[in-house]
Amino acid sequence: MFVHHVFFWLKNPDSSDERAKLLDGIKQLKAVETVKTFHVGVPATTNRPVIERGYSFSLLLIFDNLEDQDTYQVHPIHKNFVEECSPLWSKVVIYDAVDT
């Protein structure tokens, strides 16, 4: 299993148009055939010192293996997403994980 968890910070988090455009772009990534599990979310209302709540959207993708994740990275849908949506974010943080 390969877990790819992406956190997005919008440049203009108060812009409903930009939030909608980024969310629409993220949702298109579900169509990449190597994605086995897809989840998009926003910060939960939990509030403890160790919780990061400053991001706008979280994207969790699970692949069968590293090769499937590599295919996703060069897939036209993913490339189009980065091209169309990268002007909307100020920061992206990615956590990739594999089984122990």
Backbone hydrogen bonds in HBPLUS format (Angstrom, degrees):
<---DONOR---> <-ACCEPTOR-->    atom                        ^
c    i                          cat <-CA-CA->   ^        H-A-AA   ^      H-
h    n   atom  resd res      DA  || num        DHA   H-A  angle D-A-AA Bond
n    s   type  num  typ     dist DA aas  dist angle  dist       angle   num
A0002-PHE N   A0063-PHE O   2.96 MM  61  5.05 159.8  2.00 140.9 140.4     1
A0063-PHE N   A0002-PHE O   2.83 MM  61  5.05 167.1  1.84 153.8 158.4     2
A0003-VAL N   A0097-ALA O   2.80 MM  94  5.04 175.9  1.80 158.6 159.8     3
A0097-ALA N   A0003-VAL O   2.86 MM  94  5.04 153.7  1.93 142.9 149.1     4
A0004-HIS N   A0061-LEU O   2.83 MM  57  5.11 172.4  1.84 163.6 163.9     5
A0061-LEU N   A0004-HIS O   2.86 MM  57  5.11 165.9  1.87 150.0 154.6     6
A0005-HIS N   A0095-TYR O   2.85 MM  90  5.09 167.7  1.87 148.8 152.4     7
A0095-TYR N   A0005-HIS O   2.77 MM  90  5.09 161.9  1.80 152.7 159.2     8
A0006-VAL N   A0059-LEU O   2.76 MM  53  5.01 167.3  1.78 153.5 157.1     9
A0059-LEU N   A0006-VAL O   2.73 MM  53  5.01 161.8  1.77 153.5 158.1    10
A0007-PHE N   A0093-VAL O   2.79 MM  86  5.18 156.7  1.84 154.8 162.4    11
A0093-VAL N   A0007-PHE O   2.99 MM  86  5.18 155.7  2.05 142.2 150.0    12
A0008-PHE N   A0057-PHE O   2.88 MM  49  5.24 167.7  1.90 158.8 161.2    13
A0056-SER N   A0008-PHE O   2.66 MM  48  5.66 159.0  1.70 154.2 161.9    14
A0057-PHE N   A0008-PHE O   3.27 MM  49  5.24 156.7  2.33 135.0 141.0    15
A0009-TRP N   A0091-LYS O   2.91 MM  82  5.10 157.1  1.96 159.6 155.7    16
A0090-SER N   A0009-TRP O   2.73 MM  81  5.66 155.8  1.79 152.5 161.0    17
A0011-LYS N   A0088-LEU O   2.83 MM  77  5.85 171.3  1.84 151.3 149.7    18
A0015-SER N   A0012-ASN O   2.96 MM   3  5.58 169.1  1.97 126.5 129.5    19
A0019-ARG N   A0015-SER O   2.98 MM   4  6.22 159.0  2.03 151.3 157.6    20
A0020-ALA N   A0016-SER O   2.98 MM   4  6.05 160.4  2.02 142.8 148.1    21
A0021-LYS N   A0017-ASP O   2.94 MM   4  6.15 155.0  2.00 145.4 152.6    22
A0022-LEU N   A0018-GLU O   2.98 MM   4  6.14 164.7  2.00 149.4 152.9    23
A0023-LEU N   A0019-ARG O   2.94 MM   4  6.08 164.6  1.97 150.5 155.5    24
A0024-ASP N   A0020-ALA O   2.91 MM   4  6.03 160.7  1.94 147.6 152.9    25
A0025-GLY N   A0021-LYS O   3.00 MM   4  6.19 157.6  2.05 144.6 150.8    26
A0026-ILE N   A0022-LEU O   2.86 MM   4  6.12 162.0  1.89 156.3 160.9    27
A0027-LYS N   A0023-LEU O   2.97 MM   4  6.17 165.4  1.99 152.2 155.8    28
A0028-GLN N   A0024-ASP O   3.23 MM   4  6.49 137.9  2.42 141.6 151.5    29
A0028-GLN N   A0025-GLY O   3.21 MM   3  5.32 132.7  2.45  97.9 110.0    30
A0029-LEU N   A0026-ILE O   2.97 MM   3  5.53 147.9  2.08 115.1 124.1    31
A0030-LYS N   A0027-LYS O   3.27 MM   3  5.78 159.1  2.32 111.0 116.6    32
A0031-ALA N   A0028-GLN O   3.15 MM   3  5.92 165.1  2.17 120.7 124.5    33
A0032-VAL N   A0029-LEU O   3.14 MM   3  5.78 170.5  2.15 119.4 122.4    34
A0035-VAL N   A0032-VAL O   3.07 MM   3  5.84 166.3  2.09 126.8 131.2    35
A0036-LYS N   A0062-ILE O   2.82 MM  26  5.55 154.8  1.88 163.4 171.4    36
A0037-THR N   A0062-ILE O   3.23 MM  25  4.90 149.6  2.33 131.2 133.8    37
A0062-ILE N   A0037-THR O   3.00 MM  25  4.90 150.7  2.09 135.7 138.5    38
A0039-HIS N   A0060-LEU O   2.93 MM  21  5.07 139.7  2.10 147.2 154.3    39
A0060-LEU N   A0039-HIS O   2.76 MM  21  5.07 170.1  1.77 158.5 162.0    40
A0041-GLY N   A0058-SER O   2.85 MM  17  5.08 154.6  1.92 143.4 150.2    41
A0058-SER N   A0041-GLY O   2.82 MM  17  5.08 154.6  1.88 139.3 142.4    42
A0051-ILE N   A0048-ARG O   3.05 MM   3  5.58 170.2  2.06 125.3 128.3    43
A0069-GLN N   A0065-ASN O   3.25 MM   4  6.63 150.5  2.35 144.4 152.7    44
A0070-ASP N   A0066-LEU O   2.82 MM   4  6.12 151.9  1.90 151.4 160.1    45
A0071-THR N   A0067-GLU O   2.96 MM   4  6.25 149.3  2.05 144.4 152.4    46
A0072-TYR N   A0068-ASP O   3.06 MM   4  6.32 154.0  2.12 140.7 147.3    47
A0073-GLN N   A0069-GLN O   3.03 MM   4  6.34 153.1  2.11 148.0 154.4    48
A0075-HIS N   A0072-TYR O   3.13 MM   3  5.00 154.3  2.20 101.9 109.8    49
A0078-HIS N   A0075-HIS O   3.06 MM   3  5.36 116.2  2.48 106.2 120.7    50
A0079-LYS N   A0075-HIS O   2.93 MM   4  6.22 167.1  1.94 161.0 165.3    51
A0080-ASN N   A0076-PRO O   2.87 MM   4  5.91 158.5  1.92 144.2 150.1    52
A0081-PHE N   A0077-ILE O   2.97 MM   4  6.16 154.5  2.04 142.1 149.3    53
A0082-VAL N   A0078-HIS O   3.00 MM   4  6.32 165.4  2.03 157.3 159.3    54
A0083-GLU N   A0079-LYS O   3.02 MM   4  6.23 163.2  2.05 148.4 153.3    55
A0084-GLU N   A0080-ASN O   2.82 MM   4  5.96 167.1  1.83 157.4 160.6    56
A0085-CYS N   A0081-PHE O   2.77 MM   4  5.64 159.8  1.81 154.5 160.2    57
A0086-SER N   A0082-VAL O   3.02 MM   4  5.23 151.0  2.10 133.3 138.2    58
A0088-LEU N   A0085-CYS O   2.83 MM   3  5.46 158.1  1.87 123.8 131.2    59
A0089-TRP N   A0086-SER O   3.32 MM   3  5.63 147.1  2.44 107.9 115.3    60
